[in-house]
Structures are given as C-alpha cells and as structure tokens.
Amino acid sequence: MSGSSHVLRDRNGAAYLGAVVVSGFGTSAMMLVAGIWVMTLTKSTSLAALVTFLVWAPTLVGPVIGAVVDKVRQRRLVLIVSNLVMAVLLLSLLLVRSADQVWLLFVVMFLYGISFVASDAAETAILPSAIPDNLLADVNGLRMSASEGMKLVAPLAGAGLFSLLGGSAVAALDAATFVLAAYLCALIRPRPGLPVTTGAESDHTEGWLRGLVESTRLLWHHAALRRLVLVGSVTMFVAGVGGATVFAIVDQGLHRAPALVGVLAAVQGGGAVVGGLLAGPLMKRLSARLFVAMAVVLFAVGVLMRATPSLSPVVVASFLGGLSLPWVLVVVATSVQRDIPSAYLGRVAATVHMLTFAPNALGQALGAGLLVFVGYRMILLVAGAIALLAVLGCLWRFPVDRKQAGEEAGRADEQVPARPTAESVDAP
C-alpha cells in the first residue's frame, strides 16, 4: 500500500487533509476575488495590489505569532478558533457596498494573513503528535498537492461567482469553508501511547522573550536543518526573481499575448500537484540533503530554460519549477517537525516560514526593478547560476565541530521537553 493510501486510511491524516482541501478552496477563491473586488470598487490597481501585501505582511513577524501559538497548551484549539474567527470576519464583508467601505476588506485580509501564520505554526506543531513519523513526509507532500490543486480550480470558481453574485457571495462561501475546516480540525486527536508533557511549560518558566530567543538559537545550532533552510531561502528568492520576469518572457521572448501567462501558471500548478504527490515516496528513499539538491538542480534547469525564445522549453520549465519547489518546502517542513522539540515547534516553524517565503517577495521586487535596466534573459541566467551555487552549498561538506554540535543538542534537550507529546496537541 502506498504512503498516500496509508495517510488517507489514517483518521487524523484524512481529517487534516480534508481541512486543507476545504479551506484551500475558499482561500484561493477569496485571495483572487479580494483584489478584483477592490479594483471594481475603487478603480485603483495600487489598492488592489495592496490586498496581496496585507495578506503576506504578517509573515514578517511570524516568529512572534509562532511564539504566541506555543503558549497555547492545546494547539489544536488554535486551528479551530482561528478558522471560526475568520468565518465571522468574512461575514462582515457582506457590509461592503462602496469604495468608502473598502477599508473593511483591508482589515479582514490583514487578519487573514495573521490567521495563515498562526495556522501554519499550529499545524507544524500538531502533526508530529497526530501523524506517525513514517507518514509525515507523505502528509506534507499531499498537503502541498491539495493546496496547489485548489489554486488551479478555486480562482476560476471564485471569479465566476463574483461575476454572477458579487464579492459578498464569495466571502460567504469562504466563511462556510472555514466553518467546515474547523469541524475537521476538531476530529484530529493525538496518537495513543505518547508521553504526556506540557507544550507550553517552558514558556511559563523562562518567559516569552527568552523562549523566542531560545527557539532561534535552537534553529541556528541545528547544522543540518539550518543548511536546508538557507538553501530553501535562496531557492525561493530565485523563484521570486524569476517569477517577476514572466510577462517579459511572454511578451519579449515568445511574442505571445499576455493570456499565455495564465497557461504557464496552470502548467506550473500541475507540476506542483505532481511534485507534492511524489515528495513523500522520494523522501523515504533519499537523504534530505540529496533530495533538496536534486530538487534545486531541476529548478535551476527550469530557470535557465525560460531564457530560451521557444514556447516548448518555457512550458517544460514551468512544469519543472512547479515540480521541484514543493520538494524543497516539504523536506524543510518535515525536517522541522522531526527535529525540533514540541515546545518550540510553533515559533521555529513560523521562523522557518518567514525565512523561506519572505525572500520570495524580496526576489519579486528585485526582479521587477532589474527589468528596468537589464534584459530578462540576463536576469534568468544569473538567477539560474545562483540556484546552482545553492546546490553546491547543500552538498558541500563544511568543516563542523561535531563535538560542539552534540553539546548544543544536549543542552537543548535539557531545556525543552521531547517531542512529540500528546498534551501539545489536545486531550481527547
């Protein structure tokens, strides 16, 4: 039986993935419609673009939000409450009727972003206690496939619903998906036989700020995980730079209509779905470092292929980009879940989320700026070279004082409870 089948037969795995699919559908629809809604009411492209910024801005304070999540003794409650709160907030958008009320959309989308970060941190903390260790990579891969799959179908459904019934209908739909996701999250239970300790215990004894600093130290002194995160950050930065060139590729390189961008995005999304499905099985056969290196090589090849003035290589490159990026993210997420103590999982996961996704936004901004001065082909060639250097950084064996690393790990074990713990998820 495949890992995917095992996950779907597992009660916790099935409930969690069901929540991902349901909430992912509503979220993908709302993310697109929110910008269209603002544009329709205000006729301003800059205000429409502000929606995306507001959603992603809380990522920059992810470690702080993650630390708050770690203070919650029953992390499952974070998922349930955040879903229900977002459902209520989305229903408030039914009041939006004119440009004067657009501020309410901005507030809700900013809170949407905070909910994203908190939920991601809580999920990372919950999964190791709810899912068998040998299925973690499969779950993370299927989560990626489910999320990307929803991005392929939900925006079209959301745009169609907006055209027929307006933004209020999409907001109501998204609210309903959040309620259903909260119910599915409530079905998740800790696995039997796990040692019971208090996930937030360290926070009460050492203080919030000290706990935040300690979680950062824990990540930094974990040499293998630190390397994976740094390589992931560089790869996501390059993805942002390359993503900024897509309109130039279509217009200047391929001499096609801008609508082709949508086709390339769909191909990339299809690659991401396939990549997520393959991530779990491949991670069981390859070491984390080798798997990430292989993924980044494929990604770099895709970046370089985009510089060619032919449609077929560019389509293949889009598929390779979608295929390989999920592998990097799945390996990093699974490594965090397996190697970080439970009491610190929330904030460390949020820190890793910030370190991997913030560079993507910076890369997009840099790529857009460079296009004013440099041709897109030069940008892609340099970006591809940077990705290949990241591969060397992933594979190269740097001199490491193993004794010191062992001492650091020993001190960390003394300061935090071992993970996974049943109490850190929820009591049945």
N, C-alpha and C positions, 0 to 999 in steps of 0.2 A: 504494500500500500504506500502511495506517495506521501511526502510530508504535508502537501496541501490537503489530502484526504484526511490525514490524522488531525489536522487543525480543525477542519470542518466537523469532525466527529467529536471534538472536544467541546464541552458546554461553554467554557469560558472563551475559547477561541472563536467559536461560532457567534456568540453574543457580541464579542468585541468587534469582529469584522462586520457584523450586521450594523452595529452603530457607526462604523467608519463609512459604510456604503450609504446609509440613510443620511447622516449628517453631511457627508461629502457631496451628495446630490444637491441638497439645499444650499450648501455653502457655495458651490461652484456656480449655481444659478444666481445667487444673490450677489456674488462678487462682480459678475458682469453687469447685472441689471442696475446695481447701485450707481455705477458710473454713467450708464445710459440715462438713468432717472435724473441724476444731477444735470447732465448735459441737456436733457429735454426741458427741464425747468428753468435753467439759468442761461442756456446757450453759451456756456463758457467751457472750453476744453481744459483750461488750467484747473478749474474747480472739479471737473470730472476726474482729472488725474490725481487730485488731492485725495480722493477716496482710497485709491490703492496705497498711497503713502500712509494714510491714517491706519489702515489695517496692518501694515508691516512695521510701523514705528515702535510698537511695544516690544518687538524683538530685541531692540537695543537695550532694554532694561530687563531682558529675560532672566538673568541671574537673580535679580531682586524678586521677580514674580515666582521663580522656582523656589527661592528660599521660603516664601510665604506658603507655597504648596507643601514644603517639607515640614512646616509647623503643624499641618493638619494631621491628626493621628490616623484618620481613616481616609486615605487618599481617594478611594472610590467616590466619596461624597463630593470631592472637588469636581469630578466629571458630571455627576448627577446635578449638582447645584448650578454649575456653570451652564449646562445645557438648558435647564429650566429658566434661569435668569435671562439667557439670550432669547428664549422663546417669548418671554414677557416684553423684553426690549424691542424685539422685532415687531410685535403687535402695536407698539407705539408709533411705528412708521405709517400706520393707517391714517394718522392725522396729517401727514404731509400732503399738501394740496397745491402749494405755490412756492416760488423761489424764496419767499421770506421764511419758509419753514425748512429749508434745506439744512440749516444748522443741526436739526434733529438727526438727519441722516448722517452727518459727520460725527456726531457724538456716538451714535449707535455703532457705526463702523469702527471707531476707535476702540470702543468697548469690545467689539467683535475681535479685534486684534489681541487685546488682553486675554480674552477667552481662549484664543488659539494657543497662546504661550502657556497659560495655566493648564489647559487640557493636555498639551503635548508633554509637559513635565509630569503631570499626574499619570498619564498613560505609561510613560517610561518607568515610573516607579511601581506601577501596579503589575505590569506584565510579568516580570520575573517571578512574582509570587503566585500569579494566576495561571501561567503557562509553563509546562515542562521545559527545562533548559534546552533539550534537543529539538524543540519546536519553535524557539524564539526567532531564529533566522527566517523560518517559513512564515511565521506570523507577520514579521516586519516586511517581508517581501510581498505577501498578499495584501497587506495594508497599502503598500505603495501602488500595487496594481489596481486595487479598488479605488484609491484616490484619483489616480490618473485616468482610470476608466470613466469615472464620474465627470472628469473635466472634458471628456470627449462628447458626452451626451447632454449633460445638465445645462451648459450655457445656451445651447440651441433651444432647449425646452424653456429655459428662463426667458430668453429673448422673445420666443413665440407667445408665452403667457403675458409678457409685458405689453406686446403689441395688441393683444386681444383685450386684456382686462386692466392693464396698468401696473405700476410698481407695487401697489398695496397687495395685489393678489400674490405676487412673488414673495413679498415679506411674510404673508400669512402662510404660504407653503413652506418657507424656510422655518418659520416658528413651529409648524407641525412636525417637521423632520427633527428638530431639536427635542421636542417632547418624546418622540419615539426613540431617539438616541438615548435619552435619559433613562427610559424604561429598560432598554437593552443593557446599558451600563449597570443598572441595578441588579441584573442577573449574574454579573461576574462575582465569583466567590474565590477566596484563597484555597489553594490545594490543601488537602488534609495531610497531617503529619509534619507540617513545618514548625520550626521553633517559634514561639510567641515572644516577641520583644516589641519595644515601643519605637516606632519610626521617628517620632519627634523628640525622643528622650534627650538626645544630645543638645537640641536647641534650647531646652528649658534649663539645662545645667551650664552651658557655656555662653549663651547669649546669641542673639540673632546675627550681629555683625561678625563676631568671631566665627560663627558657623559658616557664614558666607565666605570669609577668607580661607577657612579650612577646606571648604569644598574646592576652591580654586587651586589651593596647594595640592590637594589630592589629585586633581586632574593633571596639573603640571608635572608632578613627580611620577606619574604613571607613564613611563617612557613609550611603551608600545601604543597606548591609547593616544598619547599626545601626538605621536607621529601621524597616526591615522587622521586625527582631527586637523592637523596642519595641512596634510595633503588634501583632505576634503575641502578646506577653506580655499586653497589655491585653485582647486578644480572648479569650485563654484564661482570664484572670481573670474576665471577664464570663461566659464559659461555665461556670465553676465556680459563680459566684453563681447563675446561672440554673438550673444543674443541681440545686442544693440545694432549689429550690422545687417540684420535680416532684411530690412527694407532696401538697404543698399545692394545687397546680393540680388534680390529680385529685380530691382529697377535697373541698376547699372551693370550688373554682371549677366543676368539672364534676359534682361529686356522684356520682362513679363509684367502683367497687370498686378497691382498690389494684392488682389484677391488670392494670389498664389501663396501669400504668407499664411493664410488660413489652412491651405492644403498642407504646407510644410509643418505647421503646428500640429495638425491631425496625425501626420506620419510620425512626428516625434512623440506624440501622446501614445500612439500604438506601440512604438518601441519601448516606452516606459512601462506599459502594461506587460509586455513580454519580459522585460527586464525584471520586474517585480516577481513574476511567476518563477523565473529561473534563479533568483537570488538565493533562496533557501537551499535548494539542492546543491548549487555550486559552492556555497559557503561551507557545506559539510564536507566537501572534497578538497578544498583549497585552504591554505592558511589565510588569515585576514589580510596580512601584508601582501601576499601574492595576488589575492583576489582583487584588492584595491588597485594594485599596479596594473593588472590586466585590464581592469575597467578604465583606468585613466589612459592607457595606451589606445584603446578603442576610441575613447573620447577625443584624444588628441588627433588621431587619424581623421575623425569626423570633422573636426575644426579645420584641418588643413584641406580636406576635400571641398569644403564650402568655398574655397578661394578659386575653384575651377569655374570657367564660364559655360558649363554644361549642366542641363537640368538633372540628368540621371545621377551624377555624383553628388549633387546637392541633396537630392531626395534620399539617397543612401546615407549621406552624412547626417541628415535629420534623424533618421532611424537609429543610427549608431549613437547619436547624442542622447536620444530617449532611452536606449537600451542600457547604456553604461552608467549614466548618472545615478539611477536608483541603486545600482550595485554599491557605489561608494557610500551613499547615505544609509543603506541597510546595514552594511558592515560596521559603520561608525555607531549607529543606534544599538545594534546587537552587542557590540563590544562594551558600550557604556552600561547596558543592562546586566551584563555578565560580570563586569569587573569592578563596578562602583558599589560601595556599601549602601544598603537600603536607606539609611537615614539621610544620605546626601544625594540620592538619585534625582530628586526633583530639581534641585538647583544646578547640579552638574549637567543634567540633560538640557536645561534651559541655557546654560552657558555654552554648551556644545551647539545647540540650535542657533544661538547668536553668532558663534564663530564660523558656522558653515553657511548661514543664509545672509548675514549682513554683507559679506564680501560679494555676493551675487548682485545686490543692489548697488554697491560701490562700483562693481565692474560695469554694470549697465550705464551708470552715469559717466564713467571714464570713457567707455566705448562711444557713447553719443558725442562727447566732447571731442574725441580724437577724430571722428569722422569729418569735422570741420576743417582739419588741417592735413589729414592723411587718408589715402585711399583705403577702402575696406579690405583689399587683398593683403596689404602690408599689415594691417591690424590683425587679421586672421593668422598670418604666418608667424607673427611674434607671439600671439596667444597660443598657437599650437606648440611652439617651441617651449613656452613657459610650462605648459602641461606636461611635456616630455621631461623637463627638468624635475617636475614634481614626481614623476615615476622613478627617477634616479634617487630622489630623496626618500622615496618609500622603500626602495630595495637596498640602498647602500647601508652597510653595517657600520654605524658610527661607534667610536670607542666609548663604552659605557662602563662605569664603575658598578659592577653587578652587586658588590657587597653593599655599597651605599644605597642602591635601589632597593635591596632587600630590607635594609634597615628602615627606609622610608615606608615601605609597605607594612612592616611590622608595627611601626608607630601608628600608622593609620588604623590598623586592625584593633589596636588597643583603645583608640579614641572613639570608634564608631561600632555599632553592633553589626554582626554579619548579616548579609542579605542572601536570599530573600527571607522576609518574615511575613507571617500571616497577619499580624496586627497592623502592619504598614498598609495593608490593602483594606481590610474591613473585617469585622467579626460577623459570622453568619447569623 
